[in-house]
Every structure is written in structure tokens, then in C-alpha cells.
Amino acid sequence: MRIGQQPGGHGFAGGPGFGADDQGESVQGAPAPSAPRRAIALLLAYVALTKPRVIELLLVTTIPAMLLADRGHVNPWLILTTLFGGMLAAASANTLNMVVDADIDKVMKRTEKRPLARGAMPVSHALVFGLVLGVFSFFWLWATTNLLSGVLAVVTICFYIFVYTLVLKRRTSQNVVWGGAAGCMPVMIGWSAVTGTIGWQALVMFLVIFLWTPPHTWALMLRYKEDYQAANVPMLPAVASETKVTKHIVLYAWATVAATLALAPGSGVIYAVVAVASGVWFLVVAHRLYAGVRAGTPVKPLKLFILSNEYLALVFCGLAVDSVLGWQTLAQIFS
């Protein structure tokens, strides 16, 4: 397979450089930046630590989960407080992830401009920042929603750092499969914030994101596999053939679509139509990628990466609209 040339920007990259070298010194011969400019650059570096674009997934999945949990009703204040707490937890996990991965971020071209990789601030400062965000997220969710939501946020942070980043990521090619569980937790937090429990619908939404994560991530890593090889990180595309990777992408794509349909009995007609139509679209693109690799023709894996974001957004937006309208669920229609 010949991977087509693609632009370098994507949802997992850190923030752009801020006009300084790796030691934070001004470029030789150029005037030193003023104090306000240095302060703004440092602020932007701290924002970049949280990976704001990755946090977008929180919005896409948490709100629909909350709307489904309180089908037919909308509680704006609860949604806002839950989102804020969830964003704090995600920002904490992403920051601590950068602290642990600072060494390999310096090696990979895709991540070499992340704040810690280019020395925008001391690692110890980033560590404290990440821990403070995590503690704040727990107490915020406990105070504004319930204890279960706060505990789930802490579990998410700990799993992402101690299980995925410290154990799985550098030891097994199945790291993304199991580590992706951390990205599934926003739906659990959202559901528990409304109900104080974890219902079967929340578990199915968890499964949807769990199965969606590998094909989404592997499509990106096909483009950047040389980075992971250089950093000695055994992501599947870095250690397996492109045919094997794209075959796994197809299998997980089918499993993802099947999981979205499993949620249909607890939702209505609108969600079912959106899930089926977007699922067919997702599967067609996945199969085309696999067919292109097998045929040895140039393919663009980032096309599937971008599409997978759009696919998940469509599924959960369809769920949100269906939940707000509060029409009969398919289970009620056919009972």
C-alpha cells in the first residue's frame, strides 16, 4: 500500500509552537518577547496540555447520554455542571498523559511541538497542574451531581494513566483496544449524573465507543506509523502489516455498527434511521480502505479517521434529538 500524502493536523496533536525553541529561549538575533507575550504563550501551553480537541468527544457523547437518561426532558444546569466536571477530568487525564509520555513525544514528529516536548514549562509544573485538575473535577462533580459521577471521573483518570499510559501503551499492540475504555467513560458519567446509577443503555453506549476507538485510532496511526516505530511504541500499525490492520479496522467497524443498533430498543425511530444510514456509510469507507490495501493502490487512511469522528457525532446527535423529542421507543412501539 502507498499511503497518500496527508496534512499533519489532527485531533490528537498538541498545540502549535509558540515562537520559542525547546528551552523557551528567544530565537538568536530576534528581540526577546515582552512579558505579556510570554505570559500568553505560557497560558496557551497549559491549554495545549489538556488537548482541547480531544475533549470535544466529551461533548459529543456526554450530552446525548444525559438526554437519553432523562428522555423527554432537558435540565440545562445539570448538563452544564456535568460537562464542566467532565472537562476538568479529561483535561487532567490528558495533562498527566503528556507528563508520562514527554520522552516519546520528543521523538515523534507528530508530537514534538507539544508543550513538554519543547520545554514550554517544567514537567513538575505540568504534573501539579494535572493533579489539581483531577482533584477539582472529583469535588465539583460530587457537589453538583452525585458521588458516583465523581468516583467515575477519578477512575477514568487513573485508568488512562496507570493502566493505558504506564502499562499497556508501551507493551502490547492491543493497547488501543483496552486503553480505549477511558474514552468511553463520559457516557457513564453523564448517565450517572442524571440517574445516580448505571443503566443498560449506558453500558451499550460505552460499548459503542469502546468498539469505535480502535478503527478510529488505527486509521490515524497508519499515517504516522513511522513515528511509533521510532519511539518503540508497539501500536498495531507499527508492528503489523497494513493488510492485517485494515482487516481489523473492518471487523471493529462492523462491531461498532452492531452495537449502535443494540441501543435502538431504548430509543426511537429517529435514532434508528440515523444509526443505520450512518453505519452503512462508515462500513463502506472501511471496506474501501481494506480493498485498496489488498489491491496495492494508493489509499488515504486519514479519510477514515476524519469520517469516524463524523460518524460518531451523527450517531450521538441522532440519539440526542430522538431523546429530546421523547417519542415512543422502539421497544414500546413493538410491545
C-alpha positions in Angstrom: 0.0 0.0 0.0 1.2 3.5 -0.7 -0.2 5.9 1.9 -1.2 9.2 0.2 0.3 12.4 1.5 -2.0 14.0 4.1 -2.0 17.2 6.2 -0.4 16.8 9.6 -3.1 18.3 11.8 -5.4 16.0 13.7 -7.3 15.7 16.9 -4.6 14.1 19.0 -1.8 16.6 18.3 -0.7 19.1 20.9 -0.8 22.8 20.5 1.3 24.7 18.0 4.7 26.1 18.8 4.7 29.5 20.4 7.8 31.1 18.8 10.4 29.6 21.2 12.9 26.8 20.9 12.9 23.7 23.2 14.4 25.7 26.1 11.9 28.5 25.9 14.6 31.0 24.8 14.1 33.6 22.1 15.5 32.8 18.6 19.0 34.1 18.2 19.1 37.6 16.8 15.4 38.2 17.4 14.2 40.6 20.1 13.1 38.9 23.4 9.3 38.7 23.7 7.7 41.1 26.1 6.3 39.9 29.5 2.7 39.9 28.3 3.6 37.8 25.2 5.5 35.4 27.4 2.5 35.1 29.7 0.1 34.5 26.9 2.5 31.9 25.4 2.7 30.1 28.8 -1.1 30.2 29.1 -1.6 28.7 25.7 1.0 26.0 26.5 -1.1 25.0 29.6 -4.2 24.9 27.5 -2.4 22.7 25.0 -1.6 20.3 27.8 -5.3 19.5 28.1 -5.6 18.5 24.4 -8.7 20.6 23.9 -9.7 19.0 20.6 -9.7 15.6 22.2 -12.1 16.9 24.9 -14.6 17.5 22.0 -15.5 13.9 22.3 -16.8 14.6 25.8 -19.4 17.0 24.4 -20.5 14.6 21.6 -21.1 11.7 23.9 -22.0 13.1 27.4 -24.9 15.3 26.4 -26.8 12.6 24.4 -26.2 10.1 27.3 -27.8 12.6 29.7 -30.7 13.3 27.4 -31.4 9.6 26.9 -31.2 9.1 30.7 -33.9 11.8 31.2 -35.8 11.1 28.0 -38.2 13.8 27.0 -36.8 16.3 29.5 -33.8 18.7 29.4 -32.0 20.0 32.6 -29.6 22.7 31.2 -28.0 23.4 34.6 -27.2 19.7 35.3 -25.8 19.3 31.8 -23.6 22.3 32.1 -22.2 21.3 35.6 -21.6 17.7 34.4 -19.8 18.9 31.3 -17.6 21.2 33.3 -16.7 18.5 35.7 -16.1 16.0 32.8 -13.9 18.5 31.0 -11.8 19.0 34.1 -11.4 15.2 34.4 -10.4 14.9 30.7 -8.0 17.8 31.0 -6.4 16.2 34.0 -6.0 12.8 32.2 -4.6 14.4 29.1 -2.1 16.6 31.0 -0.9 13.6 33.1 -0.6 11.6 29.9 1.7 14.2 28.5 3.8 14.2 31.6 4.3 10.4 31.3 4.8 10.5 27.6 7.2 13.5 27.5 10.1 11.3 26.4 8.4 9.7 23.4 6.7 13.0 22.4 10.2 14.4 21.8 11.0 11.6 19.4 7.8 11.6 17.3 7.4 14.3 14.7 3.6 14.3 15.3 4.1 15.3 18.9 7.4 17.1 19.0 5.7 20.5 19.5 3.7 19.5 22.5 4.4 21.8 25.5 6.6 19.4 27.5 8.4 18.1 24.4 9.6 21.6 23.5 10.2 22.6 27.1 7.5 25.2 27.4 7.3 24.6 31.2 8.9 22.3 33.8 7.5 18.7 33.9 6.8 19.2 37.6 4.6 22.2 37.0 2.6 20.2 34.5 2.3 17.3 37.0 0.9 19.6 39.7 -1.5 21.2 37.1 -2.8 17.8 36.1 -3.3 16.6 39.7 -5.1 19.8 40.7 -7.5 19.5 37.7 -8.2 15.9 38.7 -9.0 16.7 42.4 -11.1 19.7 41.4 -13.1 17.5 38.9 -13.9 15.0 41.6 -15.2 17.5 44.2 -17.0 19.5 41.5 -19.0 16.5 40.3 -19.6 15.3 43.8 -21.0 18.7 44.8 -23.1 19.4 41.7 -24.2 15.9 40.6 -23.5 12.9 42.9 -20.7 10.9 44.4 -20.9 8.2 41.7 -20.1 10.6 38.9 -17.2 12.0 40.9 -15.8 8.5 41.5 -16.2 7.5 37.9 -14.2 10.6 36.9 -11.4 9.6 39.2 -11.5 6.0 37.9 -11.2 7.3 34.3 -8.1 9.4 35.1 -6.4 6.5 37.0 -7.2 4.0 34.3 -5.9 6.3 31.5 -2.7 7.0 33.3 -1.8 3.8 35.2 -3.4 1.2 33.0 -3.1 2.6 29.5 -0.2 5.0 29.5 2.1 3.3 32.0 1.3 -0.3 31.3 -0.4 -1.1 28.0 0.8 1.6 25.6 4.5 0.5 25.5 3.9 -3.2 26.0 1.2 -4.5 23.7 -0.2 -3.9 20.2 -3.6 -4.2 21.8 -3.0 -1.1 23.8 -5.6 1.0 22.0 -8.3 -1.8 22.3 -8.2 -1.9 26.0 -6.9 1.6 26.7 -9.9 3.0 24.8 -12.1 2.2 27.7 -11.0 5.5 29.3 -12.6 7.4 26.4 -15.9 5.6 26.9 -16.4 6.8 30.5 -18.1 10.2 29.7 -21.3 8.4 28.8 -21.2 6.6 32.1 -20.6 9.9 34.0 -23.4 11.6 32.1 -25.9 8.8 32.7 -25.0 8.5 36.4 -25.2 12.3 36.9 -28.9 12.1 35.9 -29.9 8.8 37.5 -27.3 8.1 40.2 -27.0 4.6 38.6 -25.6 2.9 35.6 -28.3 1.5 33.3 -28.0 -0.9 30.4 -28.3 1.9 27.9 -25.1 3.5 29.4 -23.3 0.2 29.1 -24.3 -0.1 25.4 -23.1 3.5 24.7 -19.9 2.5 26.5 -19.6 -0.5 24.1 -20.2 1.7 21.0 -17.3 4.0 21.9 -15.1 1.1 23.0 -15.5 -0.7 19.7 -15.3 2.6 17.7 -12.0 3.6 19.2 -9.6 1.0 17.5 -10.6 1.6 13.9 -10.7 5.4 14.5 -7.2 5.4 16.1 -5.6 2.8 13.8 -6.6 4.8 10.8 -4.6 7.7 12.1 -1.7 5.6 13.1 -1.4 4.1 9.6 -0.4 7.6 8.6 2.1 8.0 11.4 3.4 4.5 12.0 7.0 5.6 11.4 6.7 7.9 14.5 5.6 5.0 16.7 8.4 2.7 15.3 11.0 5.4 16.1 9.6 5.8 19.6 9.4 2.0 20.0 5.7 2.1 20.9 4.0 -1.1 19.6 0.8 0.4 18.1 -0.7 -2.2 15.8 0.0 -0.3 12.6 3.7 0.0 13.6 4.1 -3.8 14.2 1.6 -5.4 11.8 1.1 -5.4 8.0 -1.2 -2.8 6.5 -3.5 -5.6 5.3 -3.9 -7.0 8.8 -4.5 -3.6 10.3 -7.2 -2.6 7.8 -8.8 -6.1 8.2 -9.1 -5.4 11.9 -10.5 -1.9 11.1 -13.3 -3.5 9.1 -14.1 -6.1 11.8 -14.3 -3.4 14.5 -16.3 -1.1 12.2 -18.9 -3.9 11.9 -18.9 -4.5 15.6 -19.4 -0.7 16.2 -22.4 -0.5 13.9 -23.9 -3.6 15.5 -23.5 -2.0 19.0 -25.3 1.2 17.8 -28.2 -0.9 16.7 -28.4 -2.7 20.1 -29.3 0.7 21.6 -32.3 1.1 19.2 -34.9 -0.6 21.5 -34.3 2.0 24.2 -34.6 4.9 21.7 -36.9 5.9 18.9 -37.3 5.8 15.1 -35.1 8.9 14.5 -32.1 7.3 16.2 -32.7 4.0 14.4 -32.7 5.7 11.0 -29.6 7.7 11.7 -27.7 4.7 13.2 -28.5 2.6 10.1 -27.7 5.2 7.5 -24.5 6.5 9.1 -23.5 2.9 9.8 -23.7 1.9 6.2 -21.6 5.0 5.3 -19.0 4.1 7.8 -18.8 0.5 6.7 -18.5 1.4 3.0 -15.4 3.6 3.7 -13.8 1.0 5.9 -14.2 -1.7 3.3 -12.9 0.6 0.6 -9.7 1.2 2.7 -9.3 -2.6 3.1 -9.9 -3.2 -0.6 -7.4 -0.6 -1.6 -4.7 -2.0 0.6 -5.3 -5.5 -0.7 -5.1 -4.2 -4.3 -1.9 -2.3 -3.6 -3.5 1.0 -4.7 -2.8 4.4 -3.0 -5.2 5.0 -0.1 -5.8 7.7 2.4 -6.3 6.3 5.9 -6.9 9.8 7.4 -10.1 9.9 5.4 -11.4 7.1 7.6 -10.1 8.8 10.7 -12.0 12.0 9.9 -15.1 10.1 8.8 -15.1 8.1 12.0 -15.3 11.4 14.0 -18.2 12.5 11.8 -19.9 9.1 12.1 -19.8 9.1 15.9 -21.1 12.6 16.0 -24.0 11.7 13.8 -25.0 8.7 15.8 -25.0 10.6 19.1 -26.6 13.7 17.7 -29.4 11.5 16.3 -29.7 10.0 19.8 -29.9 13.5 21.4 -32.6 14.7 19.0 -34.6 11.5 19.5 -34.3 11.7 23.3 -35.4 15.4 23.4 -38.5 14.7 21.3 -39.3 11.9 23.7 -41.4 9.9 21.2 -42.2 6.2 21.9 -39.2 3.9 21.9 -39.0 1.0 19.5 -39.5 -1.3 22.4 -42.8 0.5 23.3 -43.9 0.5 19.6 -43.4 -3.2 19.1 -44.5 -4.3 22.6 
